[in-house]
């Protein structure tokens, strides 16, 4: 019996020792695993910080490069006025801005101003062309080709209004020339009807566009009536303008 008790005690001691050793090993292993995990996280954090710093330096370098582009663009725009070079530089700058998400407001403002300047230059030329009243149709078509931009509204409207004034004057001049032909006896019916048509168109333009009335308009109307009543053939085939 004593031997059995001693055996049991030994077994219990072994179990206790194994429990202590096993527990120690478990906690040590847990500690070691946690320490390795923390070391791995710290290494990962350091790598991330290094990558962020690398990226920050890269962006800083590219931003500096981008600012140099902007300075060159502004110099070629303001000082040298080489718009072709501005557009070439802007194209390169846009690529960089797109890649690194830089603001393109300054470039777009300059390109808009270049576009605006080009259109203003063209409108100034058309304004000069508009001094020839017979070019009213060409000038009107060219002005209408220019895009609508709020900065151009006033000058475009001014030129367009002038084209209608010119058209009004041209139609009156042509109507009057028809009457000159009529007075000479050249194709009376044709020239009378054409004069009436041109006169009616001129009057419609004046009323619709609120253009100042030319003295020639009344002169034409009076002369049409005068020539109508002086021609028996016209009286037989047409109606006088005052009735028309």
Secondary structure, DSSP 8 states (H G I E B T S, - for coil): -HHHHHHHHHHHHHHHHHHHHHHHHHHHHHHHHHHHHHHHHHHHHHHHHHHHHHHHHHHHHHHHHHHHHHHHHHHIIIII--HHHHHHHHHHHHHHHHHHT---HHHHHHHHHHHHHHHHHHHHHHHHHTTSGGGHHHHHHHHHHS---GGGHHHHHHHHHHHHHHHHHHHHHHHHHHHHHHHTTSSHHHHHHHHHHHHHHHHHHHHHHT----HHHHHHHHHHHHHHHH-HHHHHH---TTT-
